[in-house]
Amino acid sequence: MSQKLTLGVTDLSFHRITASLISHVLHNMGFEVECVYSPHQENFKKLKDGDIDLLTSAWLPSSHGMYKSEVEEIEPLIELGLHYEPYALWGVPDYVPSEDVAEVGDLVKPDVVKKMKNDIQGINPGAGITRFSIKMMEEYGLNDAGYAFHTGTEEACFSTFEQAVENKEWFIVPLWKPQFLHYRYNIREIKEPKGLLGIVDRAVLLLRESKKELFTKEQLETLDTLRFSNEIIAELDYKVSRENQPIDTVTANWLAAQSQ
């Protein structure tokens, strides 16, 4: 009988893509994999409590480092692979001229305030981009200038973006790479000189050290050599999220193409 593993997955579309890729690899090693989908913080709590064996993908050290530290107060963790190199950003559609909006501070210029949509739609409260954005709203005086940042669902953020582009509106999107919108749209990153958006992270698989014995040395090496990229995850994410292709088929086809 195959050994069962419980894989924690942050419940966002690009994390589900990576989880599907990892699940295929684990299946090929002979494991039975159950995926558990939860928000960011809840996922790390489950890892700490032993409700899940592995977590994909942790963004370290910037976005999820503090959550990882909390887990390691109880259970040491092993980092495996480099799934991609994510980072948070604030962007505008490419039709917003860079001479008008080059950096976050430009958003408070009176002529920009008049043109820019004042509502900024984010995602869930536990996300790094949400924490960073709330801090930016304060530090750059955006609340005082009439802007408002709202948390919400992943789909609310992305559909708001797509509708605003269709209407050729000026607006701000708090986003990150990898994300499927980058595959379809030209999103211009605006500069954030205060460094409030964190740094470029490493997206890795986390394994509870107590579960290390379930794997052979070769299997751990295989998991540690897995390399995807921001661009690959964004493309696969788009195929699933907007072209409605089956996720496990999309990821299996990509893995098969790599082995040819």
CYANA upper distance limits for C-alpha pairs under 8 A (distance plus 0.5 A):
  2 SER  CA     30 GLY  CA      6.53
  2 SER  CA     31 PHE  CA      5.95
  2 SER  CA     32 GLU  CA      6.54
  3 GLN  CA     30 GLY  CA      7.92
  3 GLN  CA     31 PHE  CA      5.65
  3 GLN  CA     32 GLU  CA      6.46
  3 GLN  CA    214 LEU  CA      8.47
  4 LYS  CA     31 PHE  CA      6.29
  4 LYS  CA     32 GLU  CA      5.05
  4 LYS  CA     33 VAL  CA      6.33
  4 LYS  CA     34 GLU  CA      7.97
  5 LEU  CA     31 PHE  CA      7.24
  5 LEU  CA     32 GLU  CA      6.59
  5 LEU  CA     33 VAL  CA      5.44
  5 LEU  CA     34 GLU  CA      6.75
  5 LEU  CA     52 ILE  CA      8.30
  5 LEU  CA     53 ASP  CA      6.80
  5 LEU  CA     54 LEU  CA      8.31
  6 THR  CA     33 VAL  CA      6.38
  6 THR  CA     34 GLU  CA      5.33
  6 THR  CA     35 CYS  CA      6.41
  6 THR  CA     36 VAL  CA      7.48
  6 THR  CA     51 ASP  CA      8.21
  6 THR  CA     52 ILE  CA      5.45
  6 THR  CA     53 ASP  CA      5.81
  6 THR  CA     54 LEU  CA      7.12
  7 LEU  CA     19 ALA  CA      8.35
  7 LEU  CA     33 VAL  CA      7.27
  7 LEU  CA     34 GLU  CA      6.52
  7 LEU  CA     35 CYS  CA      5.27
  7 LEU  CA     36 VAL  CA      6.58
  7 LEU  CA     52 ILE  CA      6.35
  7 LEU  CA     53 ASP  CA      6.56
  7 LEU  CA     54 LEU  CA      5.44
  7 LEU  CA     55 LEU  CA      6.16
  7 LEU  CA     56 THR  CA      7.79
  8 GLY  CA     35 CYS  CA      6.42
  8 GLY  CA     36 VAL  CA      5.41
  8 GLY  CA     37 TYR  CA      6.64
  8 GLY  CA     38 SER  CA      7.86
  8 GLY  CA     43 ASN  CA      6.66
  8 GLY  CA     46 LYS  CA      8.39
  8 GLY  CA     47 LEU  CA      8.12
  8 GLY  CA     52 ILE  CA      6.31
  8 GLY  CA     53 ASP  CA      7.99
  8 GLY  CA     54 LEU  CA      6.48
  8 GLY  CA     55 LEU  CA      4.99
  8 GLY  CA     56 THR  CA      6.80
  9 VAL  CA     15 HIS  CA      6.91
  9 VAL  CA     16 ARG  CA      7.07
  9 VAL  CA     19 ALA  CA      6.95
  9 VAL  CA     35 CYS  CA      7.11
  9 VAL  CA     36 VAL  CA      6.38
  9 VAL  CA     37 TYR  CA      5.35
  9 VAL  CA     38 SER  CA      6.88
  9 VAL  CA     43 ASN  CA      7.57
  9 VAL  CA     55 LEU  CA      6.58
  9 VAL  CA     56 THR  CA      6.01
  9 VAL  CA     57 SER  CA      7.74
 10 THR  CA     15 HIS  CA      6.38
 10 THR  CA     16 ARG  CA      7.86
 10 THR  CA     37 TYR  CA      6.28
 10 THR  CA     38 SER  CA      5.78
 10 THR  CA     39 PRO  CA      5.86
 10 THR  CA     40 HIS  CA      5.96
 10 THR  CA     43 ASN  CA      7.04
 10 THR  CA     56 THR  CA      7.71
 10 THR  CA     57 SER  CA      8.04
 11 ASP  CA     15 HIS  CA      7.21
 11 ASP  CA     16 ARG  CA      7.29
 11 ASP  CA     37 TYR  CA      5.58
 11 ASP  CA     38 SER  CA      5.71
 11 ASP  CA     39 PRO  CA      6.12
 11 ASP  CA     40 HIS  CA      8.16
 12 LEU  CA     16 ARG  CA      6.79
 12 LEU  CA    154 GLU  CA      7.42
 13 SER  CA     17 ILE  CA      6.95
 13 SER  CA    237 ASP  CA      7.07
 13 SER  CA    241 SER  CA      7.71
 14 PHE  CA     18 THR  CA      7.00
 14 PHE  CA    178 PRO  CA      7.64
 14 PHE  CA    179 GLN  CA      6.87
 14 PHE  CA    180 PHE  CA      8.13
 14 PHE  CA    233 ILE  CA      6.99
 14 PHE  CA    234 ALA  CA      7.62
 14 PHE  CA    237 ASP  CA      6.15
 15 HIS  CA     19 ALA  CA      6.60
 15 HIS  CA     56 THR  CA      7.50
 15 HIS  CA     57 SER  CA      7.04
 16 ARG  CA     20 SER  CA      6.60
 17 ILE  CA     21 LEU  CA      6.94
 17 ILE  CA    233 ILE  CA      7.36
 17 ILE  CA    236 LEU  CA      7.49
 17 ILE  CA    237 ASP  CA      6.74
 17 ILE  CA    247 ILE  CA      7.44
 17 ILE  CA    251 THR  CA      7.66
 18 THR  CA     22 ILE  CA      6.69
 18 THR  CA     56 THR  CA      7.66
 18 THR  CA     57 SER  CA      7.80
 18 THR  CA     83 HIS  CA      8.00
 18 THR  CA    233 ILE  CA      7.74
 19 ALA  CA     23 SER  CA      6.42
 19 ALA  CA     35 CYS  CA      8.36
 19 ALA  CA     56 THR  CA      6.68
 19 ALA  CA     57 SER  CA      8.25
 20 SER  CA     24 HIS  CA      6.79
 20 SER  CA    247 ILE  CA      7.68
 20 SER  CA    248 ASP  CA      6.56
 20 SER  CA    251 THR  CA      6.97
 21 LEU  CA     25 VAL  CA      7.07
 21 LEU  CA    248 ASP  CA      8.37
 21 LEU  CA    251 THR  CA      6.10
 21 LEU  CA    252 ALA  CA      7.66
 21 LEU  CA    255 LEU  CA      8.02
 22 ILE  CA     26 LEU  CA      6.71
 23 SER  CA     27 HIS  CA      6.48
 23 SER  CA     33 VAL  CA      6.90
 24 HIS  CA     28 ASN  CA      6.66
 24 HIS  CA    252 ALA  CA      7.46
 25 VAL  CA     29 MET  CA      6.99
 25 VAL  CA    223 LEU  CA      8.50
 26 LEU  CA     30 GLY  CA      7.10
 26 LEU  CA     31 PHE  CA      6.07
 26 LEU  CA     32 GLU  CA      8.12
 26 LEU  CA     33 VAL  CA      7.74
 27 HIS  CA     31 PHE  CA      5.44
 27 HIS  CA     32 GLU  CA      6.61
 27 HIS  CA     33 VAL  CA      7.43
 29 MET  CA    219 GLN  CA      7.81
 36 VAL  CA     52 ILE  CA      8.25
 37 TYR  CA     43 ASN  CA      8.23
 38 SER  CA     42 GLU  CA      6.50
 38 SER  CA     43 ASN  CA      5.97
 39 PRO  CA     43 ASN  CA      6.58
 39 PRO  CA    124 ASN  CA      8.46
 39 PRO  CA    126 GLY  CA      7.70
 40 HIS  CA     44 PHE  CA      7.28
 40 HIS  CA    126 GLY  CA      6.38
 40 HIS  CA    127 ALA  CA      6.96
 41 GLN  CA     45 LYS  CA      6.87
 41 GLN  CA     67 TYR  CA      7.38
 41 GLN  CA    126 GLY  CA      6.64
 42 GLU  CA     46 LYS  CA      6.75
 43 ASN  CA     47 LEU  CA      6.82
 43 ASN  CA     55 LEU  CA      8.03
 44 PHE  CA     48 LYS  CA      6.62
 44 PHE  CA     55 LEU  CA      8.35
 44 PHE  CA     67 TYR  CA      6.68
 44 PHE  CA     68 LYS  CA      7.48
 44 PHE  CA     71 VAL  CA      7.29
 45 LYS  CA     49 ASP  CA      6.59
 45 LYS  CA     71 VAL  CA      7.66
 46 LYS  CA     50 GLY  CA      6.46
 46 LYS  CA     51 ASP  CA      5.38
 46 LYS  CA     52 ILE  CA      6.31
 47 LEU  CA     51 ASP  CA      6.52
 47 LEU  CA     52 ILE  CA      5.68
 47 LEU  CA     53 ASP  CA      7.08
 47 LEU  CA     54 LEU  CA      7.58
 47 LEU  CA     55 LEU  CA      7.67
 47 LEU  CA     71 VAL  CA      7.38
 47 LEU  CA    208 ARG  CA      7.97
 48 LYS  CA     70 GLU  CA      8.16
 48 LYS  CA     71 VAL  CA      5.10
 48 LYS  CA     72 GLU  CA      8.06
 48 LYS  CA     74 ILE  CA      7.14
 48 LYS  CA     75 GLU  CA      7.07
 53 ASP  CA    207 LEU  CA      6.70
 53 ASP  CA    208 ARG  CA      6.36
 53 ASP  CA    211 LYS  CA      7.23
 54 LEU  CA    205 LEU  CA      7.43
 54 LEU  CA    206 LEU  CA      5.90
 54 LEU  CA    207 LEU  CA      5.00
 54 LEU  CA    208 ARG  CA      6.84
 55 LEU  CA    205 LEU  CA      6.27
 55 LEU  CA    206 LEU  CA      5.58
 55 LEU  CA    207 LEU  CA      7.23
 56 THR  CA    204 VAL  CA      7.13
 56 THR  CA    205 LEU  CA      5.36
 56 THR  CA    206 LEU  CA      7.08
 57 SER  CA     83 HIS  CA      8.00
 57 SER  CA    203 ALA  CA      5.92
 57 SER  CA    204 VAL  CA      5.64
 57 SER  CA    205 LEU  CA      5.78
 57 SER  CA    206 LEU  CA      7.86
 58 ALA  CA     64 HIS  CA      6.68
 58 ALA  CA    202 ARG  CA      8.24
 58 ALA  CA    203 ALA  CA      5.79
 58 ALA  CA    204 VAL  CA      5.81
 58 ALA  CA    205 LEU  CA      6.90
 58 ALA  CA    206 LEU  CA      7.37
 59 TRP  CA     63 SER  CA      6.06
 59 TRP  CA     64 HIS  CA      5.77
 59 TRP  CA     65 GLY  CA      7.70
 59 TRP  CA     86 PRO  CA      7.66
 59 TRP  CA    201 ASP  CA      6.06
 59 TRP  CA    202 ARG  CA      6.01
 59 TRP  CA    203 ALA  CA      5.05
 59 TRP  CA    204 VAL  CA      7.21
 60 LEU  CA     64 HIS  CA      6.21
 60 LEU  CA     65 GLY  CA      5.80
 60 LEU  CA    201 ASP  CA      5.59
 60 LEU  CA    202 ARG  CA      5.68
 60 LEU  CA    203 ALA  CA      6.91
 60 LEU  CA    204 VAL  CA      8.14
 61 PRO  CA     65 GLY  CA      5.02
 61 PRO  CA    201 ASP  CA      6.55
 61 PRO  CA    202 ARG  CA      7.74
 62 SER  CA    198 GLY  CA      6.23
 62 SER  CA    199 ILE  CA      6.72
 62 SER  CA    200 VAL  CA      8.19
 62 SER  CA    201 ASP  CA      6.63
 63 SER  CA    127 ALA  CA      8.09
 63 SER  CA    128 GLY  CA      5.34
 63 SER  CA    129 ILE  CA      8.43
 63 SER  CA    198 GLY  CA      7.81
 63 SER  CA    201 ASP  CA      7.98
 64 HIS  CA     68 LYS  CA      6.80
 64 HIS  CA    128 GLY  CA      7.82
 65 GLY  CA     69 SER  CA      6.74
 66 MET  CA     70 GLU  CA      6.95
 67 TYR  CA     71 VAL  CA      7.08
 68 LYS  CA     72 GLU  CA      6.80
 69 SER  CA     73 GLU  CA      7.03
 70 GLU  CA     74 ILE  CA      8.10
 71 VAL  CA     75 GLU  CA      6.44
 71 VAL  CA     76 PRO  CA      7.98
 71 VAL  CA     77 LEU  CA      8.46
 72 GLU  CA     76 PRO  CA      5.35
 72 GLU  CA     77 LEU  CA      7.03
 75 GLU  CA    208 ARG  CA      7.17
 75 GLU  CA    209 GLU  CA      7.60
 75 GLU  CA    210 SER  CA      8.32
 76 PRO  CA    208 ARG  CA      6.85
 76 PRO  CA    209 GLU  CA      6.08
 76 PRO  CA    210 SER  CA      8.49
 77 LEU  CA    206 LEU  CA      6.67
 77 LEU  CA    207 LEU  CA      6.04
 77 LEU  CA    208 ARG  CA      5.31
 77 LEU  CA    209 GLU  CA      5.77
 78 ILE  CA    206 LEU  CA      6.10
 78 ILE  CA    207 LEU  CA      5.56
 78 ILE  CA    208 ARG  CA      6.90
 78 ILE  CA    209 GLU  CA      6.51
 79 GLU  CA    204 VAL  CA      6.59
 79 GLU  CA    205 LEU  CA      6.27
 79 GLU  CA    206 LEU  CA      5.43
 79 GLU  CA    207 LEU  CA      7.13
 79 GLU  CA    224 ASP  CA      8.42
 80 LEU  CA    204 VAL  CA      6.20
 80 LEU  CA    205 LEU  CA      5.51
 80 LEU  CA    206 LEU  CA      6.86
 80 LEU  CA    207 LEU  CA      8.14
 80 LEU  CA    220 LEU  CA      8.22
 80 LEU  CA    223 LEU  CA      6.54
 80 LEU  CA    224 ASP  CA      4.86
 80 LEU  CA    225 THR  CA      8.26
 81 GLY  CA    204 VAL  CA      6.00
 81 GLY  CA    205 LEU  CA      6.84
 81 GLY  CA    223 LEU  CA      6.40
 81 GLY  CA    224 ASP  CA      4.32
 81 GLY  CA    225 THR  CA      5.83
 81 GLY  CA    226 LEU  CA      5.58
 81 GLY  CA    227 ARG  CA      7.00
 82 LEU  CA    202 ARG  CA      6.81
 82 LEU  CA    203 ALA  CA      6.21
 82 LEU  CA    204 VAL  CA      5.69
 82 LEU  CA    205 LEU  CA      8.34
 82 LEU  CA    224 ASP  CA      7.89
 82 LEU  CA    225 THR  CA      8.01
 82 LEU  CA    226 LEU  CA      6.85
 82 LEU  CA    227 ARG  CA      5.84
 82 LEU  CA    228 PHE  CA      7.74
 83 HIS  CA    202 ARG  CA      8.10
 83 HIS  CA    203 ALA  CA      5.83
 83 HIS  CA    204 VAL  CA      6.29
 83 HIS  CA    205 LEU  CA      8.34
 83 HIS  CA    226 LEU  CA      7.00
 83 HIS  CA    227 ARG  CA      5.55
 83 HIS  CA    228 PHE  CA      5.42
 83 HIS  CA    229 SER  CA      6.85
 84 TYR  CA    178 PRO  CA      8.37
 84 TYR  CA    202 ARG  CA      7.01
 84 TYR  CA    203 ALA  CA      5.95
 84 TYR  CA    204 VAL  CA      8.39
 84 TYR  CA    227 ARG  CA      7.38
 84 TYR  CA    228 PHE  CA      6.05
 84 TYR  CA    229 SER  CA      4.79
 84 TYR  CA    230 ASN  CA      5.88
 84 TYR  CA    233 ILE  CA      8.48
 85 GLU  CA    177 LYS  CA      8.47
 85 GLU  CA    200 VAL  CA      6.80
 85 GLU  CA    201 ASP  CA      6.00
 85 GLU  CA    202 ARG  CA      5.42
 85 GLU  CA    203 ALA  CA      6.39
 85 GLU  CA    229 SER  CA      7.30
 85 GLU  CA    230 ASN  CA      6.92
 86 PRO  CA    176 TRP  CA      7.39
 86 PRO  CA    177 LYS  CA      5.73
 86 PRO  CA    178 PRO  CA      6.62
 86 PRO  CA    200 VAL  CA      6.31
 86 PRO  CA    201 ASP  CA      5.81
 86 PRO  CA    202 ARG  CA      7.04
 86 PRO  CA    203 ALA  CA      7.12
 86 PRO  CA    230 ASN  CA      7.31
 87 TYR  CA    176 TRP  CA      5.99
 87 TYR  CA    177 LYS  CA      6.14
 87 TYR  CA    178 PRO  CA      8.43
 87 TYR  CA    197 LEU  CA      8.44
 87 TYR  CA    198 GLY  CA      7.93
 87 TYR  CA    199 ILE  CA      6.85
 87 TYR  CA    200 VAL  CA      5.25
 87 TYR  CA    201 ASP  CA      6.51
 88 ALA  CA    128 GLY  CA      8.15
 88 ALA  CA    129 ILE  CA      6.26
 88 ALA  CA    174 PRO  CA      8.20
 88 ALA  CA    175 LEU  CA      6.48
 88 ALA  CA    176 TRP  CA      4.65
 88 ALA  CA    177 LYS  CA      7.15
 88 ALA  CA    197 LEU  CA      6.32
 88 ALA  CA    198 GLY  CA      7.55
 88 ALA  CA    199 ILE  CA      8.32
 88 ALA  CA    200 VAL  CA      8.35
 89 LEU  CA    129 ILE  CA      8.11
 89 LEU  CA    174 PRO  CA      6.63
 89 LEU  CA    175 LEU  CA      5.83
 89 LEU  CA    176 TRP  CA      5.76
 89 LEU  CA    177 LYS  CA      8.32
 89 LEU  CA    189 GLU  CA      6.95
 89 LEU  CA    190 ILE  CA      8.18
 89 LEU  CA    197 LEU  CA      7.03
 90 TRP  CA    172 ILE  CA      7.22
 90 TRP  CA    173 VAL  CA      6.25
 90 TRP  CA    174 PRO  CA      5.10
 90 TRP  CA    175 LEU  CA      6.39
 90 TRP  CA    176 TRP  CA      8.32
 90 TRP  CA    189 GLU  CA      6.37
 90 TRP  CA    190 ILE  CA      6.52
 91 GLY  CA    172 ILE  CA      6.32
 91 GLY  CA    173 VAL  CA      5.80
 91 GLY  CA    174 PRO  CA      7.00
 91 GLY  CA    175 LEU  CA      7.51
 91 GLY  CA    187 ILE  CA      6.40
 91 GLY  CA    188 ARG  CA      5.78
 91 GLY  CA    189 GLU  CA      4.79
 91 GLY  CA    190 ILE  CA      6.07
 92 VAL  CA     96 VAL  CA      7.09
 92 VAL  CA    170 TRP  CA      7.83
 92 VAL  CA    171 PHE  CA      6.58
 92 VAL  CA    172 ILE  CA      5.61
 92 VAL  CA    173 VAL  CA      6.73
 92 VAL  CA    187 ILE  CA      6.27
 92 VAL  CA    188 ARG  CA      5.89
 92 VAL  CA    189 GLU  CA      7.09
 92 VAL  CA    190 ILE  CA      7.70
 93 PRO  CA    165 VAL  CA      7.57
 93 PRO  CA    170 TRP  CA      7.88
 93 PRO  CA    171 PHE  CA      7.99
 93 PRO  CA    185 TYR  CA      8.40
 93 PRO  CA    186 ASN  CA      6.98
 93 PRO  CA    187 ILE  CA      5.36
 93 PRO  CA    188 ARG  CA      6.45
 94 ASP  CA    186 ASN  CA      6.25
 94 ASP  CA    187 ILE  CA      6.06
 94 ASP  CA    188 ARG  CA      5.86
 95 TYR  CA    168 LYS  CA      8.48
 96 VAL  CA    100 ASP  CA      7.96
 96 VAL  CA    101 VAL  CA      7.64
 96 VAL  CA    170 TRP  CA      6.91
 97 PRO  CA    101 VAL  CA      6.88
 98 SER  CA    102 ALA  CA      5.38
100 ASP  CA    106 ASP  CA      7.67
100 ASP  CA    112 VAL  CA      7.60
101 VAL  CA    106 ASP  CA      5.88
101 VAL  CA    107 LEU  CA      7.14
101 VAL  CA    112 VAL  CA      8.11
101 VAL  CA    190 ILE  CA      7.76
102 ALA  CA    106 ASP  CA      7.16
102 ALA  CA    190 ILE  CA      5.92
102 ALA  CA    191 LYS  CA      6.79
103 GLU  CA    107 LEU  CA      8.08
103 GLU  CA    190 ILE  CA      5.20
103 GLU  CA    191 LYS  CA      4.68
103 GLU  CA    192 GLU  CA      6.39
103 GLU  CA    193 PRO  CA      8.21
104 VAL  CA    140 TYR  CA      7.85
104 VAL  CA    190 ILE  CA      6.83
104 VAL  CA    191 LYS  CA      6.69
104 VAL  CA    192 GLU  CA      6.18
105 GLY  CA    109 LYS  CA      8.36
105 GLY  CA    140 TYR  CA      6.72
105 GLY  CA    192 GLU  CA      8.49
106 ASP  CA    112 VAL  CA      7.84
107 LEU  CA    112 VAL  CA      6.40
107 LEU  CA    113 VAL  CA      6.85
107 LEU  CA    116 MET  CA      8.42
107 LEU  CA    142 LEU  CA      8.05
108 VAL  CA    112 VAL  CA      7.24
108 VAL  CA    113 VAL  CA      6.46
108 VAL  CA    141 GLY  CA      8.02
108 VAL  CA    142 LEU  CA      7.10
108 VAL  CA    145 ALA  CA      6.50
109 LYS  CA    113 VAL  CA      6.63
110 PRO  CA    114 LYS  CA      6.84
111 ASP  CA    115 LYS  CA      7.20
112 VAL  CA    116 MET  CA      6.32
113 VAL  CA    117 LYS  CA      8.31
113 VAL  CA    118 ASN  CA      8.02
113 VAL  CA    145 ALA  CA      7.97
115 LYS  CA    170 TRP  CA      6.81
116 MET  CA    169 GLU  CA      7.97
116 MET  CA    170 TRP  CA      5.25
116 MET  CA    171 PHE  CA      5.78
116 MET  CA    172 ILE  CA      8.31
117 LYS  CA    169 GLU  CA      7.66
117 LYS  CA    170 TRP  CA      6.42
117 LYS  CA    171 PHE  CA      5.43
117 LYS  CA    172 ILE  CA      8.05
118 ASN  CA    146 GLY  CA      6.95
118 ASN  CA    147 TYR  CA      4.95
118 ASN  CA    148 ALA  CA      6.75
118 ASN  CA    171 PHE  CA      7.95
119 ASP  CA    147 TYR  CA      6.39
119 ASP  CA    148 ALA  CA      5.61
119 ASP  CA    149 PHE  CA      6.71
119 ASP  CA    150 HIS  CA      8.02
119 ASP  CA    171 PHE  CA      8.46
120 ILE  CA    147 TYR  CA      7.71
120 ILE  CA    148 ALA  CA      6.45
120 ILE  CA    149 PHE  CA      5.16
120 ILE  CA    150 HIS  CA      6.69
120 ILE  CA    171 PHE  CA      8.06
120 ILE  CA    172 ILE  CA      6.63
120 ILE  CA    173 VAL  CA      7.05
120 ILE  CA    174 PRO  CA      8.00
121 GLN  CA    149 PHE  CA      6.58
121 GLN  CA    150 HIS  CA      5.64
121 GLN  CA    151 THR  CA      6.79
121 GLN  CA    152 GLY  CA      7.59
121 GLN  CA    156 ALA  CA      7.94
121 GLN  CA    157 CYS  CA      5.87
121 GLN  CA    160 THR  CA      7.84
121 GLN  CA    173 VAL  CA      7.41
121 GLN  CA    174 PRO  CA      7.88
122 GLY  CA    130 THR  CA      6.98
122 GLY  CA    149 PHE  CA      7.35
122 GLY  CA    150 HIS  CA      6.10
122 GLY  CA    151 THR  CA      5.11
122 GLY  CA    152 GLY  CA      6.45
122 GLY  CA    153 THR  CA      8.27
122 GLY  CA    154 GLU  CA      8.27
122 GLY  CA    157 CYS  CA      6.16
122 GLY  CA    173 VAL  CA      8.03
122 GLY  CA    174 PRO  CA      6.58
123 ILE  CA    127 ALA  CA      7.74
123 ILE  CA    130 THR  CA      7.21
123 ILE  CA    150 HIS  CA      8.37
123 ILE  CA    151 THR  CA      5.41
123 ILE  CA    152 GLY  CA      5.16
123 ILE  CA    153 THR  CA      5.69
123 ILE  CA    154 GLU  CA      5.70
123 ILE  CA    156 ALA  CA      8.19
123 ILE  CA    157 CYS  CA      6.71
124 ASN  CA    130 THR  CA      7.48
124 ASN  CA    151 THR  CA      5.93
124 ASN  CA    152 GLY  CA      5.90
124 ASN  CA    153 THR  CA      6.56
124 ASN  CA    154 GLU  CA      7.75
125 PRO  CA    130 THR  CA      6.35
125 PRO  CA    131 ARG  CA      7.73
125 PRO  CA    151 THR  CA      6.62
125 PRO  CA    152 GLY  CA      8.41
126 GLY  CA    130 THR  CA      7.42
126 GLY  CA    131 ARG  CA      7.79
127 ALA  CA    131 ARG  CA      7.08
128 GLY  CA    132 PHE  CA      6.60
129 ILE  CA    133 SER  CA      6.38
129 ILE  CA    174 PRO  CA      7.25
129 ILE  CA    175 LEU  CA      7.38
129 ILE  CA    176 TRP  CA      7.93
129 ILE  CA    197 LEU  CA      7.67
130 THR  CA    134 ILE  CA      6.68
130 THR  CA    151 THR  CA      7.80
130 THR  CA    174 PRO  CA      8.39
131 ARG  CA    135 LYS  CA      6.98
132 PHE  CA    136 MET  CA      6.75
132 PHE  CA    196 LEU  CA      6.43
132 PHE  CA    197 LEU  CA      5.94
132 PHE  CA    198 GLY  CA      8.04
133 SER  CA    137 MET  CA      6.68
133 SER  CA    149 PHE  CA      8.27
133 SER  CA    174 PRO  CA      7.59
133 SER  CA    197 LEU  CA      8.05
134 ILE  CA    138 GLU  CA      7.26
134 ILE  CA    149 PHE  CA      7.62
135 LYS  CA    139 GLU  CA      6.67
135 LYS  CA    196 LEU  CA      7.79
136 MET  CA    140 TYR  CA      6.29
136 MET  CA    142 LEU  CA      8.28
136 MET  CA    196 LEU  CA      7.14
137 MET  CA    141 GLY  CA      6.59
137 MET  CA    142 LEU  CA      5.38
137 MET  CA    143 ASN  CA      6.29
137 MET  CA    149 PHE  CA      8.03
138 GLU  CA    142 LEU  CA      6.97
138 GLU  CA    143 ASN  CA      7.02
141 GLY  CA    145 ALA  CA      6.81
142 LEU  CA    146 GLY  CA      6.98
142 LEU  CA    147 TYR  CA      5.93
142 LEU  CA    148 ALA  CA      8.19
143 ASN  CA    147 TYR  CA      5.57
143 ASN  CA    148 ALA  CA      6.55
152 GLY  CA    156 ALA  CA      6.79
152 GLY  CA    157 CYS  CA      7.53
153 THR  CA    157 CYS  CA      7.04
154 GLU  CA    158 PHE  CA      6.95
155 GLU  CA    159 SER  CA      6.30
156 ALA  CA    160 THR  CA      6.41
157 CYS  CA    161 PHE  CA      6.87
157 CYS  CA    173 VAL  CA      8.38
158 PHE  CA    162 GLU  CA      6.80
158 PHE  CA    181 LEU  CA      8.11
159 SER  CA    163 GLN  CA      6.55
160 THR  CA    164 ALA  CA      6.57
161 PHE  CA    165 VAL  CA      6.72
161 PHE  CA    173 VAL  CA      7.44
162 GLU  CA    166 GLU  CA      6.73
163 GLN  CA    167 ASN  CA      6.81
164 ALA  CA    168 LYS  CA      6.56
164 ALA  CA    169 GLU  CA      5.75
164 ALA  CA    170 TRP  CA      8.15
164 ALA  CA    171 PHE  CA      7.88
165 VAL  CA    169 GLU  CA      6.58
175 LEU  CA    179 GLN  CA      8.28
177 LYS  CA    182 HIS  CA      8.29
177 LYS  CA    230 ASN  CA      6.55
177 LYS  CA    234 ALA  CA      8.27
178 PRO  CA    182 HIS  CA      8.16
178 PRO  CA    229 SER  CA      8.45
178 PRO  CA    230 ASN  CA      4.96
178 PRO  CA    231 GLU  CA      7.11
178 PRO  CA    233 ILE  CA      6.64
178 PRO  CA    234 ALA  CA      5.73
179 GLN  CA    183 TYR  CA      8.20
179 GLN  CA    230 ASN  CA      8.27
179 GLN  CA    233 ILE  CA      7.83
179 GLN  CA    234 ALA  CA      5.37
179 GLN  CA    237 ASP  CA      7.58
180 PHE  CA    184 ARG  CA      7.58
180 PHE  CA    233 ILE  CA      8.23
180 PHE  CA    234 ALA  CA      4.81
180 PHE  CA    235 GLU  CA      6.73
180 PHE  CA    236 LEU  CA      8.27
180 PHE  CA    237 ASP  CA      5.78
180 PHE  CA    238 TYR  CA      5.16
180 PHE  CA    241 SER  CA      8.21
181 LEU  CA    185 TYR  CA      6.27
181 LEU  CA    234 ALA  CA      8.01
181 LEU  CA    238 TYR  CA      7.77
182 HIS  CA    186 ASN  CA      6.87
182 HIS  CA    187 ILE  CA      7.07
182 HIS  CA    234 ALA  CA      7.30
183 TYR  CA    231 GLU  CA      8.11
183 TYR  CA    234 ALA  CA      6.45
183 TYR  CA    235 GLU  CA      6.27
183 TYR  CA    238 TYR  CA      7.33
184 ARG  CA    238 TYR  CA      8.31
192 GLU  CA    196 LEU  CA      7.65
192 GLU  CA    197 LEU  CA      7.82
195 GLY  CA    199 ILE  CA      8.39
207 LEU  CA    211 LYS  CA      7.49
207 LEU  CA    212 LYS  CA      7.73
208 ARG  CA    212 LYS  CA      7.46
211 LYS  CA    215 PHE  CA      8.37
215 PHE  CA    219 GLN  CA      6.36
215 PHE  CA    220 LEU  CA      6.82
216 THR  CA    220 LEU  CA      6.90
217 LYS  CA    221 GLU  CA      6.74
218 GLU  CA    222 THR  CA      6.69
219 GLN  CA    223 LEU  CA      6.83
220 LEU  CA    224 ASP  CA      6.61
221 GLU  CA    225 THR  CA      6.69
222 THR  CA    226 LEU  CA      7.14
228 PHE  CA    232 ILE  CA      6.81
228 PHE  CA    233 ILE  CA      7.60
229 SER  CA    233 ILE  CA      6.73
230 ASN  CA    234 ALA  CA      6.61
231 GLU  CA    235 GLU  CA      6.68
232 ILE  CA    236 LEU  CA      6.74
233 ILE  CA    237 ASP  CA      6.36
234 ALA  CA    238 TYR  CA      6.63
235 GLU  CA    239 LYS  CA      6.92
236 LEU  CA    240 VAL  CA      6.95
236 LEU  CA    250 VAL  CA      7.20
236 LEU  CA    251 THR  CA      7.68
237 ASP  CA    241 SER  CA      6.30
238 TYR  CA    242 ARG  CA      5.86
238 TYR  CA    243 GLU  CA      7.17
239 LYS  CA    243 GLU  CA      5.28
239 LYS  CA    244 ASN  CA      6.86
239 LYS  CA    245 GLN  CA      6.30
239 LYS  CA    250 VAL  CA      7.95
240 VAL  CA    244 ASN  CA      5.26
240 VAL  CA    245 GLN  CA      5.25
240 VAL  CA    246 PRO  CA      6.71
240 VAL  CA    247 ILE  CA      6.17
240 VAL  CA    250 VAL  CA      7.90
241 SER  CA    245 GLN  CA      8.23
245 GLN  CA    249 THR  CA      8.06
245 GLN  CA    250 VAL  CA      7.29
246 PRO  CA    250 VAL  CA      6.73
247 ILE  CA    251 THR  CA      6.76
248 ASP  CA    252 ALA  CA      6.36
249 THR  CA    253 ASN  CA      6.47
250 VAL  CA    254 TRP  CA      6.83
251 THR  CA    255 LEU  CA      6.72
252 ALA  CA    256 ALA  CA      6.55
253 ASN  CA    257 ALA  CA      6.65
254 TRP  CA    258 GLN  CA      6.97
255 LEU  CA    259 SER  CA      7.06
256 ALA  CA    260 GLN  CA      7.17
